[in-house]
Amino acid sequence: DTAVSQTPKYLVTQMGNDKSIKCEQNLGHDTMYWYKQDSKKFLKIMFSYNNKELIINETVPNRFSPKSPDKAHLNLHINSLELGDSAVYFCASSQARVFTDTQYFGPGTRLTVL
Amino acid sequence: RKEVEQDPGPFNVPEGATVAFNCTYSNSASQSFFWYRQDCRKEPKLLMSVYSSGNEDGRFTAQLNKASQYVSLLIRDSQPSDSATYLCAVTAAGGTSYGKLTFGQGTILTVHP
């Protein structure tokens, strides 16, 4: 019954590899987000999609490519992983692109790049 | 200057104490304000929304001062279960910032029994 789910929960990989993280929400929300939380616990938005359309794209390296096959799913693919990519990646969703809407977060994917 | 700033703490208080956190924001176009709670190794969860002059929910009171651009969170009769990181977040209403949550770095609270 998890509202926002992410897979995998933990991901340990070598530098240079390509990996994907998947996110699904069953709340019927139109908008989904990817956030990165670094080792200092600073949580920063990376991307936002509204009904499969990219609406927020922060200054993120091109190695990061989000994909939204439908409005319930938002995946994140990372090419050529670097040490600095190690972080916790949170997916979130909200009802719509309204600034008052509550965002609901998934449990996070802890990525460790060796 | 960071867009949203919080005192990172940590705040170590005894059970029953009243504790207050402040959060300042730099974007005067910010329209919505939130307090999230994040437990260790867990996701952030909404604690309170603050839309106008503030609101109260049980032991928690949030205040907003738009003129001075700060948001505060007051916890009365704090409990060990309140131990967590408290994240301040703001959103702006227009342009490319629409719906974008900008977080502060969080304030760590530990309540001792």
HADDOCK unambig.tbl for C-alpha pairs under 7 A between the chains (distance, minus, plus):
assign (segid A and resid 41 and name CA) (segid B and resid 105 and name CA) 6.54 0.50 0.50
assign (segid A and resid 42 and name CA) (segid B and resid 105 and name CA) 4.92 0.50 0.50
assign (segid A and resid 43 and name CA) (segid B and resid 103 and name CA) 6.14 0.50 0.50
assign (segid A and resid 44 and name CA) (segid B and resid 102 and name CA) 6.81 0.50 0.50
assign (segid A and resid 44 and name CA) (segid B and resid 103 and name CA) 6.80 0.50 0.50
assign (segid A and resid 56 and name CA) (segid B and resid 96 and name CA) 6.73 0.50 0.50
assign (segid A and resid 97 and name CA) (segid B and resid 98 and name CA) 6.86 0.50 0.50
assign (segid A and resid 97 and name CA) (segid B and resid 99 and name CA) 5.46 0.50 0.50
assign (segid A and resid 98 and name CA) (segid B and resid 99 and name CA) 5.73 0.50 0.50
assign (segid A and resid 99 and name CA) (segid B and resid 32 and name CA) 6.45 0.50 0.50
assign (segid A and resid 99 and name CA) (segid B and resid 91 and name CA) 5.94 0.50 0.50
assign (segid A and resid 99 and name CA) (segid B and resid 92 and name CA) 6.76 0.50 0.50
assign (segid A and resid 99 and name CA) (segid B and resid 93 and name CA) 5.94 0.50 0.50
assign (segid A and resid 99 and name CA) (segid B and resid 98 and name CA) 6.33 0.50 0.50
assign (segid A and resid 99 and name CA) (segid B and resid 99 and name CA) 4.46 0.50 0.50
assign (segid A and resid 100 and name CA) (segid B and resid 32 and name CA) 5.83 0.50 0.50
assign (segid A and resid 104 and name CA) (segid B and resid 45 and name CA) 7.00 0.50 0.50
assign (segid A and resid 105 and name CA) (segid B and resid 43 and name CA) 6.10 0.50 0.50
assign (segid A and resid 105 and name CA) (segid B and resid 44 and name CA) 6.41 0.50 0.50
assign (segid A and resid 105 and name CA) (segid B and resid 45 and name CA) 6.99 0.50 0.50
assign (segid A and resid 106 and name CA) (segid B and resid 43 and name CA) 6.41 0.50 0.50
assign (segid A and resid 107 and name CA) (segid B and resid 42 and name CA) 6.17 0.50 0.50
assign (segid A and resid 107 and name CA) (segid B and resid 43 and name CA) 5.12 0.50 0.50
assign (segid A and resid 108 and name CA) (segid B and resid 43 and name CA) 6.35 0.50 0.50
